[in-house]
Each structure stands twice: as structure tokens, then as C-alpha cells.
């Protein structure tokens, strides 16, 4: 087997792992949003605010620690979580803006 063929095999293995991890990320995010939607409905039904800045700050600090442990750029992890939090808050606002009973 030539070096190019070995490299092609290794590349294929890496791409297979990336595809598998992408699927895990998508399904994990789907599961996460299922729970955050339940939180949004609970907040709406009890007239609670859609965001919780103290919780969000604690989660960002926690994620930065996890990122450091995973050798992932903590700034990237923070931006990623902020993006997710913004989407969750938008979902919560949608539930709060709906009339009760819907």
C-alpha cells in the first residue's frame, strides 16, 4: 500500500468519526432543546422571566472549565453556549408571548 493510499484510508477514518460526532451533536442539541422548551413552558405558565442571567453566567463559567479540560478554546465554547442561550431565550419568549392555554 502506498503512502497516498494509507493517507486516504486515515482520512476516511477521520471523516467517518467527524460524521458520527456531528450526528451526536445534532441529537444532543435536540435533546437539550426538548428540555429547554419544557423549561420555557414552565416559566411561561408561572410568569417567570425568559432569561436567568445568574444561571447563564454560571453555565458559561462551567462550560469554560469543561472546554479547558477538553482542550477546546474556551472562547469558542463561550460563543457557542451564548448562541444556544440566545436561541433558548427566543423560544422562551415565544411561549411567554402566546396566550395561556395554547
Secondary structure by P-SEA (a helix, b strand, c coil): ccaaaaaaaaaaaaaaaaaaaaaaaaaaaaaaaaaaaaaaaaaaaaccccccaaaaaaaaaaaaaaaaaacccaaaaaaaaaaaaaaaaaaaaaaaaccccc
